[in-house]
């Protein structure tokens, strides 16, 4: 940890004030540096003590001036201030002093304004550093993954937006331009191009969300705005949390990886073995819960592989093909194949290609093969099963495949699906096409938990942007010396399939960053995951593709639910984005709407702005006969459904099966019902990756957050 001593004084009418002046600033440094987060055109946070920092020899001081204000900062050898200093005029920070020493000069807080010149000087012969065109205003750090990184030049109406971006009081620092990783630990300096004035020439490569947020904030508050973009596409939240944060949270898996940095290959291999062993134990316990969670369904399915079983009521399903992405569970496939007479009594090879994840495969009611989790990379292993000669008969034969989908998507994925005599593979019968399919059971992940990481997935890769803490070390840590107002965060896509972990990691990141900035109440605004079906911008389905399909479930609505639950952390705000998504593009272009909403949340938290700065949030439910009444927070001026009656509501009875429901606004509540459900117990709204017409808003113009009333235990703790 760094040990820092800061002497603050104000120069007023030539009189030096401050109790530490009696002892002086210490001997001025012969040489010094200023951290690279400072520079020409920067914005310094208003209404907060202004901190300028850098390095110098221990015990040596530098002088910092801004306008008529000045202060001296000294890095004492022991990192401590004289015991008689008056606390009201002395700022003291403690940390680990590096070999060169660290200095911080803290000047009095200032209101918005400028431009000013900041001057850093030291002893005779030392160079003078000057930063010109410095403003005092609002400073926000924008971070996350690709939807934060997405540039202004890729947003809606980009050419017009860029041409109009003459905002001399908005300043930009685009760390993304020279992003880096640091798995071995925090670095002192940022690898970035420096501060620039917002203009048509500079705004294009900057974060679109960050820019539109800052533009709205500057307009509403009439103050300068400084925006820092530190984001990286495709990154999980684990990369952005510090090692210290993991230690305080007791996160053994991440700590073992972090602590391996700098070790030998043999030591890293030993750590990896330890992680794999722990993962294997966790996975085995979870798999047992998964496979035994539906004994009744398992008993019923005992007859399904038999040759005389009638599967005419089963659904048609394409093979190769995937199971519904909202299902983790067990699904059966059956196919009748006509075997030529000259194949009878001969050994055959059944080729299914890959089956995601595991399978049990039967031929005429007898098991002929299986791949389980004990097989490395089981989800991608090609299945080629020998069919004994005694099972093969002329005419109709039945293939049955029990597919066990443990995580994310699954199914018989091929690509080649065929059957052929072992001694004549060229005569194969192609089995691709329509099969019969039926769900044995859908796993209740709220009860058994999400699939843990598997031993196969354990890999310590210090070169990966996914390595724990690596991006905090390189792209966040250097900024923690720079006072800011708050954080704007857009991330979660990379963590959606392990959403229960996000319940722990999201608050962990918030509190971790607040601790590093020494500001336990620092505002933190995040964007909830938007509506999304699949990332195929060049192979889009019709716009109404979702009409008529049954209510669904999945990882994305659950991650949204966890993001909403994070609002329990004080001084946090959430931007609901369910209405501005793109079904077939992970990166929707409408960042203007999100920037506006984020600015309104910032103004509510920091400046006591409109309390209805976000949409309705689920509060409570009440069963009223065959209907359920839903009440909300953040109703604002009242509820409204755009374009007609409230849509995308679903309701379930005691059987837990959700059906589409009717809904109507009744004052500040919603009544939900369905003629198919006489004794309702639960309601869901906009509960899928792409819910379609999620049209519930408040009259202040903000959309309701998706929700379910049947919330899991882990969310309620």
C-alpha positions in Angstrom: 0.0 0.0 0.0 1.2 3.5 -0.7 1.8 5.9 2.2 1.0 9.5 1.2 1.1 12.7 3.1 -0.6 15.7 1.7 -0.2 19.3 2.9 -2.9 21.6 1.7 -2.9 25.4 2.0 -4.7 28.2 0.3 -3.0 31.3 -1.0 -5.3 34.3 -0.4 -4.1 37.9 -0.9 -0.5 36.7 -0.5 -1.1 35.2 3.0 -0.2 31.5 3.4 -2.9 29.8 5.5 -2.8 26.3 7.0 -1.4 24.8 10.2 1.3 22.8 8.4 2.9 26.0 7.1 4.8 26.2 10.4 6.8 23.1 9.4 7.1 24.0 5.7 6.6 21.8 2.7 9.9 20.0 3.1 12.9 20.3 0.7 11.8 20.7 -2.9 12.5 17.8 -5.2 15.3 17.9 -7.7 13.2 15.7 -10.1 9.6 14.6 -10.1 6.8 13.3 -12.4 3.1 14.0 -12.6 0.8 11.1 -13.3 -0.4 10.8 -16.9 -4.0 11.0 -16.0 -3.5 14.8 -15.8 -2.9 17.0 -18.8 -3.9 19.9 -20.9 -7.7 20.3 -21.4 -8.6 18.1 -18.4 -11.6 18.6 -16.2 -11.1 18.5 -12.4 -14.0 17.5 -10.2 -15.8 20.5 -8.7 -16.9 20.8 -5.1 -14.2 18.3 -4.1 -10.6 18.9 -2.9 -8.5 19.0 -6.0 -5.7 16.4 -6.0 -2.7 16.4 -8.2 -0.2 13.6 -7.8 3.0 12.1 -9.1 6.3 10.7 -8.0 9.4 12.1 -6.4 12.3 11.1 -4.1 11.0 10.3 -0.6 11.0 13.4 1.6 11.0 15.8 -1.4 8.2 18.1 -2.3 6.7 19.8 -5.3 4.5 22.9 -5.6 1.2 22.9 -7.4 -0.8 26.0 -8.3 -4.1 26.5 -10.0 -5.2 30.1 -10.4 -4.7 31.9 -7.1 -4.8 28.5 -5.2 -1.6 26.7 -4.2 -0.6 23.7 -2.1 2.5 21.6 -1.3 2.6 17.9 -1.3 5.4 15.9 0.4 6.2 12.2 0.3 7.8 11.7 3.7 10.2 8.7 4.1 7.9 7.2 6.7 4.7 8.4 4.9 3.5 10.4 8.0 2.7 14.0 8.8 3.9 16.0 11.8 1.6 15.1 14.8 0.7 18.7 15.5 -0.8 19.4 12.1 -4.4 20.5 12.2 -6.6 17.9 10.5 -8.8 20.5 8.8 -5.9 21.8 6.8 -4.1 18.5 6.3 -5.1 15.6 4.1 -3.4 12.3 4.8 -3.5 9.2 2.6 -1.9 5.9 3.5 -0.7 3.2 1.1 2.5 1.4 0.1 5.3 3.8 -1.0 7.1 2.6 -4.0 10.9 3.0 -4.5 10.5 6.5 -6.0 8.0 7.8 -3.4 4.5 9.3 -4.1 3.4 12.9 -3.7 -0.1 14.3 -3.6 -0.9 18.0 -3.5 -4.4 18.8 -2.4 -6.0 22.2 -3.1 -9.3 23.6 -1.9 -12.5 22.6 -3.6 -13.7 24.9 -6.4 -17.0 25.5 -8.1 -17.4 24.9 -11.9 -15.5 27.3 -14.1 -12.3 27.9 -16.0 -10.2 27.7 -18.0 -7.3 27.7 -15.5 -3.7 26.8 -15.7 -2.2 24.2 -13.4 1.5 24.5 -12.7 3.7 21.9 -11.0 7.2 23.0 -10.0 9.9 21.8 -7.6 13.5 22.7 -6.7 16.0 24.9 -8.5 16.8 23.3 -11.9 13.7 21.1 -11.9 11.5 21.6 -14.9 8.1 23.3 -14.6 5.1 21.4 -15.8 2.1 23.4 -17.0 -1.3 22.1 -17.9 -3.4 24.7 -19.8 -7.1 25.1 -20.6 -8.1 23.2 -17.4 -11.8 23.3 -16.4 -13.6 22.6 -13.2 -16.8 20.6 -13.5 -18.3 17.1 -13.5 -16.0 14.1 -14.1 -17.4 10.6 -14.8 -15.7 7.3 -15.6 -17.4 5.2 -18.2 -16.6 1.5 -18.1 -17.8 -2.0 -19.1 -17.8 -4.1 -22.2 -18.8 -3.6 -25.9 -22.0 -1.7 -25.4 -20.0 0.9 -23.5 -17.1 0.7 -25.9 -19.4 1.2 -29.0 -18.3 4.3 -30.7 -20.2 7.5 -31.6 -19.5 6.8 -35.2 -21.5 3.5 -35.0 -24.5 5.0 -33.2 -27.8 6.1 -34.7 -27.6 9.1 -36.9 -23.8 9.1 -36.5 -22.8 11.6 -39.2 -25.2 14.2 -37.9 -24.2 13.6 -34.3 -20.5 13.9 -35.1 -21.0 17.1 -37.2 -22.8 18.7 -34.3 -20.3 17.7 -31.6 -18.8 21.2 -31.0 -18.8 21.1 -27.2 -15.7 23.0 -25.9 -16.8 22.4 -22.3 -16.9 18.6 -22.8 -13.5 16.9 -22.5 -12.7 13.3 -23.4 -10.0 10.8 -22.3 -10.3 7.7 -24.4 -8.3 5.0 -22.6 -9.7 2.5 -25.0 -7.4 3.9 -27.7 -4.4 2.3 -25.9 -6.0 -0.3 -23.7 -3.8 -2.8 -22.0 -3.7 -5.6 -19.5 -1.7 -6.0 -16.2 -2.2 -9.5 -14.6 0.7 -9.0 -12.3 -0.8 -6.1 -10.4 -1.9 -2.5 -10.5 0.1 0.0 -12.6 0.7 3.6 -11.7 0.3 5.1 -15.2 -2.5 4.9 -17.7 -1.7 4.0 -21.3 -3.9 6.6 -23.0 -3.7 9.4 -25.5 -4.6 12.2 -23.0 -7.4 14.7 -22.7 -9.0 16.3 -25.8 -11.7 18.9 -26.4 -14.9 17.4 -27.7 -15.3 18.3 -31.4 -16.3 16.7 -34.6 -12.7 15.7 -35.1 -12.3 13.9 -31.7 -15.8 12.5 -30.8 -16.1 9.7 -33.4 -14.0 7.0 -31.6 -15.3 7.8 -28.2 -17.9 5.8 -26.3 -21.4 6.7 -27.7 -23.1 6.0 -24.4 -20.5 8.0 -22.5 -20.7 11.0 -24.9 -24.5 11.2 -25.0 -24.6 10.9 -21.2 -22.1 13.7 -20.8 -23.8 15.9 -23.4 -27.1 15.7 -21.5 -25.5 16.2 -18.2 -23.6 19.3 -19.4 -26.8 20.7 -20.9 -28.9 20.2 -17.8 -26.3 21.4 -15.3 -24.6 24.0 -17.4 -21.1 23.0 -16.2 -18.1 21.5 -17.9 -18.0 17.7 -18.1 -15.0 15.4 -18.2 -15.6 11.9 -19.5 -13.1 9.0 -19.2 -13.7 5.9 -21.3 -12.1 2.7 -19.9 -14.0 -0.2 -21.5 -13.2 -3.4 -23.4 -15.6 -5.5 -25.5 -16.4 -9.1 -24.5 -15.0 -8.8 -21.0 -16.5 -10.3 -17.9 -16.9 -8.4 -14.6 -14.2 -10.5 -13.0 -11.5 -8.6 -15.1 -12.6 -5.3 -13.5 -12.4 -6.2 -9.8 -9.2 -5.6 -7.9 -7.2 -8.3 -6.1 -7.9 -6.5 -2.9 -11.6 -6.7 -3.6 -11.3 -10.5 -4.1 -9.3 -10.8 -0.9 -11.8 -8.9 1.2 -14.6 -11.1 -0.3 -12.7 -14.3 0.3 -12.9 -15.3 -3.4 -10.5 -18.3 -3.4 -10.7 -19.2 -7.1 -9.9 -15.7 -8.4 -7.2 -15.2 -5.8 -5.4 -18.5 -6.7 -5.3 -17.3 -10.3 -4.2 -13.7 -9.4 -1.5 -15.0 -7.1 -0.1 -17.2 -9.9 1.1 -14.2 -11.8 4.9 -14.1 -11.7 5.2 -17.7 -10.8 7.0 -20.4 -12.7 5.2 -22.7 -15.2 5.4 -25.5 -12.7 3.9 -23.4 -10.0 1.1 -22.2 -12.3 0.4 -25.8 -13.3 0.1 -26.7 -9.6 -2.4 -23.9 -9.0 -4.3 -25.1 -12.0 -4.5 -28.6 -10.7 -5.8 -27.3 -7.4 -8.5 -25.3 -9.1 -9.5 -28.3 -11.3 -9.8 -30.5 -8.2 -12.0 -28.0 -6.4 -14.0 -27.6 -9.6 -14.5 -31.3 -10.0 -15.9 -31.6 -6.5 -18.3 -28.7 -7.0 -19.4 -30.0 -10.4 -20.0 -33.6 -9.2 -22.2 -32.3 -6.3 -24.2 -30.1 -8.7 -24.5 -32.8 -11.4 -26.0 -35.2 -8.8 -28.6 -32.5 -7.9 -29.4 -32.0 -11.6 -29.8 -35.7 -12.5 -32.0 -36.5 -9.4 -34.1 -33.4 -9.4 -37.0 -34.9 -11.3 -37.4 -38.6 -10.4 -41.0 -38.8 -11.6 -40.0 -37.6 -15.1 -37.1 -40.1 -15.2 -39.5 -42.9 -14.3 -42.0 -42.0 -17.1 -39.2 -41.7 -19.7 -38.1 -45.4 -19.1 -40.4 -46.5 -22.0 -39.4 -43.8 -24.4 -36.4 -45.6 -26.1 -38.5 -48.8 -26.7 -39.1 -49.8 -30.3 -42.9 -50.1 -29.8 -43.3 -46.8 -28.0 -45.8 -44.5 -29.8 -44.2 -41.1 -30.3 -46.9 -39.6 -32.6 -47.8 -37.0 -30.0 -44.2 -35.7 -29.8 -43.2 -32.5 -31.5 -41.2 -32.4 -34.8 -37.7 -31.1 -34.3 -34.8 -30.5 -36.8 -31.6 -32.6 -36.4 -29.0 -31.2 -36.5 -30.5 -28.6 -34.3 -30.6 -27.0 -30.9 -32.8 -27.3 -27.9 -34.7 -24.2 -26.9 -32.0 -22.0 -25.4 -34.2 -21.3 -22.4 -34.0 -24.9 -21.3 -31.4 -26.6 -19.3 -32.6 -30.1 -18.7 -33.2 -33.4 -20.6 -34.8 -33.7 -24.0 -35.4 -36.9 -26.0 -35.1 -37.4 -29.8 -36.5 -40.4 -31.7 -36.2 -41.3 -35.4 -37.5 -44.4 -37.3 -35.1 -45.5 -40.0 -35.8 -48.1 -42.7 -32.9 -50.5 -42.9 -32.2 -52.3 -46.2 -32.6 -56.1 -46.1 -29.0 -56.7 -46.9 -28.0 -54.7 -43.7 -29.8 -57.0 -41.4 -27.5 -58.9 -39.0 -24.5 -56.6 -39.8 -22.7 -54.3 -37.4 -23.6 -50.7 -38.1 -22.0 -47.3 -37.1 -24.3 -44.6 -35.9 -22.8 -41.1 -36.3 -24.5 -38.2 -34.5 -21.7 -35.7 -34.7 -21.4 -33.6 -31.5 -24.1 -33.7 -28.9 -24.3 -30.8 -26.5 -23.8 -31.6 -23.7 -24.2 -35.4 -22.8 -26.2 -38.2 -24.3 -27.5 -41.8 -23.9 -28.2 -43.3 -27.2 -30.5 -46.4 -27.9 -31.1 -48.6 -30.9 -34.3 -50.6 -30.9 -34.5 -50.1 -27.1 -31.0 -51.1 -26.2 -28.3 -48.6 -25.2 -25.5 -48.5 -27.7 -23.5 -45.6 -26.4 -23.2 -42.7 -24.1 -20.9 -39.7 -23.4 -21.0 -38.2 -19.9 -19.1 -35.5 -18.1 -16.2 -37.8 -17.4 -15.2 -37.4 -21.0 -13.0 -34.3 -21.6 -14.7 -31.6 -23.7 -17.8 -33.8 -23.7 -20.0 -31.2 -25.3 -18.0 -31.2 -28.5 -17.0 -34.9 -28.8 -18.3 -36.6 -32.0 -20.5 -39.6 -31.3 -19.8 -42.7 -33.4 -21.5 -45.6 -31.8 -21.3 -49.3 -32.8 -24.6 -51.0 -33.2 -24.3 -54.8 -32.6 -25.4 -57.0 -35.4 -28.0 -58.8 -33.4 -30.0 -55.6 -33.0 -30.2 -54.8 -36.7 -33.2 -56.0 -38.6 -34.6 -55.2 -42.0 -37.3 -52.6 -42.2 -38.2 -50.1 -39.5 -35.6 -49.6 -36.7 -35.8 -46.9 -33.9 -33.0 -44.6 -32.8 -33.6 -42.8 -29.5 -31.2 -40.2 -28.1 -31.5 -38.8 -24.6 -29.8 -35.4 -24.7 -28.7 -34.0 -21.3 -28.3 -30.2 -21.7 -26.4 -28.9 -18.6 -25.6 -25.3 -19.7 -26.7 -22.7 -22.2 -27.6 -24.1 -25.7 -27.7 -27.8 -26.4 -28.9 -30.5 -28.8 -27.7 -32.8 -31.5 -25.5 -30.4 -33.4 -23.9 -32.7 -36.0 -22.9 -31.6 -38.6 -23.1 -35.1 -40.1 -25.9 -37.5 -38.9 -25.9 -40.9 -40.6 -25.9 -44.7 -40.2 -24.0 -47.2 -42.2 -22.6 -50.7 -42.1 -19.1 -50.7 -40.6 -17.7 -52.5 -43.6 -19.4 -50.2 -46.1 -19.4 -46.6 -44.8 -20.0 -45.2 -48.3 -23.5 -46.6 -48.3 -24.6 -44.5 -45.4 -28.2 -43.3 -44.9 -28.4 -39.6 -44.1 -30.4 -39.1 -40.9 -30.6 -35.3 -41.0 -34.1 -33.9 -41.1 -37.2 -34.1 -38.9 -37.1 -36.2 -35.8 -39.6 -36.5 -33.0 -38.7 -34.7 -29.7 -40.1 -34.4 -26.2 -38.9 -32.7 -23.0 -38.3 -35.1 -20.1 -37.7 -32.3 -17.6 -36.5 -28.7 -17.3 -34.1 -28.3 -14.4 -35.1 -25.8 -11.8 -31.9 -23.8 -11.6 -33.2 -21.6 -8.8 -33.3 -24.7 -6.6 -30.2 -26.7 -7.8 -28.1 -23.7 -8.8 -26.3 -22.9 -12.0 -23.8 -25.3 -13.5 -20.4 -24.6 -11.9 -17.4 -24.1 -14.0 -16.1 -27.5 -15.2 -12.5 -28.8 -14.8 -12.1 -28.6 -18.6 -12.8 -24.8 -18.4 -10.2 -24.1 -15.8 -7.2 -22.4 -17.5 -4.9 -19.9 -16.1 -4.1 -17.5 -19.0 -2.3 -14.4 -17.9 -2.5 -13.1 -21.5 -6.3 -13.1 -21.5 -8.4 -10.0 -21.0 -10.7 -12.3 -18.9 -8.0 -12.9 -16.3 -9.3 -11.7 -12.9 -8.2 -8.1 -12.0 -6.1 -7.6 -15.1 -8.2 -4.7 -16.5 -8.7 -3.1 -13.1 -4.9 -3.1 -12.8 -4.3 -1.5 -16.2 -7.4 0.6 -16.9 -8.9 1.6 -13.6 -6.2 1.6 -10.9 -4.3 4.6 -12.5 -7.5 6.7 -12.3 -8.1 6.1 -8.6 -5.8 9.1 -7.8 -8.0 11.3 -9.8 -11.2 12.6 -8.0 -14.3 11.9 -10.0 -18.0 12.3 -9.4 -19.1 8.8 -10.3 -19.2 5.7 -12.5 -21.3 4.8 -15.6 -21.2 1.1 -16.2 -22.6 -1.1 -19.0 -21.6 -4.7 -18.7 -23.2 -8.1 -18.0 -23.6 -9.8 -21.4 -20.5 -11.9 -20.8 -21.7 -13.0 -17.4 -25.3 -13.8 -18.3 -24.9 -17.5 -18.4 -23.6 -17.5 -14.8 -26.0 -15.0 -13.5 -26.1 -16.1 -9.9 -22.4 -15.2 -9.6 -23.3 -11.7 -10.8 -25.4 -11.3 -7.6 -22.2 -11.3 -5.7 -19.8 -9.8 -8.2 -21.8 -6.7 -9.2 -22.0 -5.3 -5.6 -18.4 -6.4 -5.1 -17.2 -4.3 -8.0 -19.2 -1.3 -6.8 -17.9 -1.4 -3.3 -14.4 -2.2 -4.5 -14.2 0.9 -6.7 -15.6 3.1 -4.1 -13.0 1.9 -1.7 -10.2 2.6 -4.1 -11.5 6.1 -4.7 -11.9 6.5 -0.9 -15.5 7.5 -1.5 -18.0 5.0 0.0 -21.0 6.9 -1.4 -19.7 7.4 -4.9 -22.6 7.3 -7.4 -22.7 4.2 -9.5 -25.1 4.1 -12.5 -25.5 0.9 -14.6 -27.4 -0.1 -17.7 -29.7 -3.1 -17.5 -29.3 -5.6 -20.3 -31.4 -4.7 -23.3 -33.8 -6.9 -25.3 -31.9 -9.4 -27.4 -32.6 -12.7 -29.2 -29.4 -13.7 -31.0 -26.4 -12.0 -32.6 -27.1 -12.4 -36.3 -27.3 -8.9 -37.8 -26.8 -10.3 -41.3 -29.4 -13.0 -41.0 -32.4 -11.3 -39.5 -35.8 -12.9 -39.0 -39.1 -11.1 -39.7 -39.8 -8.2 -37.2 -42.7 -10.1 -35.8 -40.9 -13.4 -35.3 -41.8 -13.5 -31.6 -45.5 -13.2 -32.1 -47.3 -16.4 -31.1 -44.6 -18.2 -29.2 -45.1 -19.4 -25.7 -43.7 -17.5 -22.6 -40.1 -18.5 -22.1 -37.3 -18.2 -19.6 -33.6 -17.8 -19.8 -30.3 -16.3 -18.6 -30.8 -12.8 -19.8 -34.0 -12.0 -17.9 -32.4 -13.5 -14.8 -29.4 -11.3 -15.2 -31.6 -8.3 -15.6 -33.4 -9.3 -12.4 -30.1 -9.4 -10.5 -29.1 -6.0 -11.9 -32.4 -4.6 -10.6 -31.7 -6.2 -7.2 -28.3 -4.4 -7.1 -30.3 -1.2 -6.5 -30.3 -2.2 -2.9 -26.8 -0.9 -2.8 -27.0 2.8 -1.8 -26.4 5.5 -4.3 -26.9 3.3 -7.3 -29.1 3.9 -10.3 -30.3 1.7 -13.2 -31.1 2.6 -16.8 -33.8 0.3 -18.2 -33.1 -0.5 -21.8 -35.7 -3.2 -22.6 -37.4 -1.0 -25.2 -34.3 0.1 -27.3 -32.7 -3.3 -28.0 -32.2 -5.0 -31.3 -33.3 -8.6 -31.5 -30.5 -9.6 -33.8 -27.6 -7.3 -32.9 -25.9 -7.4 -29.5 -25.0 -3.8 -30.0 -28.2 -1.7 -30.5 -27.4 1.7 -32.1 -29.7 3.9 -30.0 -27.3 5.1 -27.4 -28.9 8.5 -27.3 -31.9 7.3 -25.3 -29.7 5.4 -22.9 -27.4 8.5 -22.4 -30.4 10.6 -21.6 -31.7 8.2 -19.1 -28.3 7.7 -17.5 -28.0 11.5 -17.1 -31.4 11.7 -15.4 -30.4 9.0 -12.9 -27.1 10.9 -12.2 -29.1 14.1 -11.6 -31.4 12.2 -9.2 -28.7 10.7 -7.2 -26.2 13.6 -7.1 -28.4 16.7 -7.4 -31.8 15.5 -6.1 -33.4 15.7 -9.5 -36.7 14.1 -10.6 -37.3 11.1 -8.4 -39.0 9.4 -11.3 -35.8 9.3 -13.3 -36.3 5.6 -14.2 -39.3 3.4 -14.9 -41.7 1.4 -12.8 -40.0 -1.2 -10.6 -41.9 -4.2 -9.3 -42.8 -3.8 -5.6 -45.5 -6.4 -4.5 -48.3 -8.7 -5.7 -51.7 -9.5 -4.3 -53.9 -12.3 -5.4 -57.5 -11.2 -5.9 -59.6 -14.2 -6.9 -58.6 -15.2 -10.4 -56.5 -12.1 -10.9 -53.2 -10.8 -9.5 -52.7 -7.1 -8.7 -49.1 -5.8 -9.2 -47.9 -2.6 -7.5 -44.8 -0.6 -8.4 -42.2 1.8 -7.2 -41.2 4.7 -9.5 -44.7 5.2 -10.8 -44.0 8.9 -11.2 -46.9 10.7 -12.9 -48.7 7.4 -13.4 -48.6 4.2 -15.5 -49.1 4.1 -19.2 -49.0 1.3 -21.9 -47.8 2.5 -25.2 -49.9 1.4 -28.2 -52.7 -0.3 -26.3 -53.2 -2.6 -23.4 -50.1 -3.7 -21.3 -48.4 -6.5 -23.2 -45.9 -9.3 -22.5 -47.5 -10.3 -19.2 -47.6 -14.0 -18.3 -49.4 -15.7 -15.5 -49.1 -19.2 -13.8 -51.2 -21.3 -11.5 -50.1 -23.9 -9.0 -48.7 -26.1 -11.8 -46.0 -23.4 -12.5 -46.8 -23.2 -16.2 -46.9 -19.7 -17.6 -49.4 -18.6 -20.2 -49.9 -15.2 -21.9 -52.1 -13.0 -19.8 -54.5 -10.1 -20.2 -53.6 -7.0 -18.2 -55.0 -3.5 -17.5 -53.9 -0.4 -15.7 -55.9 0.2 -12.6 -54.7 3.4 -11.0 -51.0 2.9 -10.0 -51.3 -0.9 -10.3 -51.7 -3.5 -13.0 -54.4 -6.3 -12.9 -53.3 -9.5 -14.6 -55.4 -12.5 -15.4 -56.0 -15.3 -17.9 -59.1 -17.5 -18.6 -56.7 -20.4 -18.6 -55.6 -19.9 -15.0 -58.3 -19.9 -12.3 -56.0 -20.0 -9.3 -53.0 -17.7 -10.2 -49.9 -17.7 -8.1 -47.3 -15.8 -10.1 -46.8 -13.1 -12.8 -44.0 -12.3 -15.1 -43.4 -9.2 -17.3 -41.1 -9.0 -20.4 -39.5 -12.2 -19.1 -37.3 -13.4 -22.0 -34.3 -12.4 -23.9 -36.4 -10.7 -26.5 -39.9 -10.1 -25.0 -41.4 -8.4 -28.0 -43.7 -5.6 -27.2 -42.6 -4.5 -23.7 -44.8 -1.4 -23.6 -45.3 -0.5 -19.9 -43.9 2.9 -18.9 -44.5 5.7 -16.5 -45.9 9.0 -17.8 -42.5 10.5 -17.2 -41.3 8.5 -20.3 -39.3 5.7 -18.6 -39.9 2.0 -19.3 -40.8 -0.6 -16.6 -38.1 -3.0 -15.7 -38.8 -6.7 -16.5 -39.7 -8.7 -13.4 -41.2 -11.9 -12.0 -43.1 -12.2 -8.8 -41.8 -15.8 -8.2 -38.4 -14.5 -7.2 -35.8 -17.1 -6.1 -34.4 -17.5 -2.6 -31.0 -16.2 -3.6 -32.5 -12.9 -4.7 -34.5 -12.4 -1.6 -31.6 -12.9 0.9 
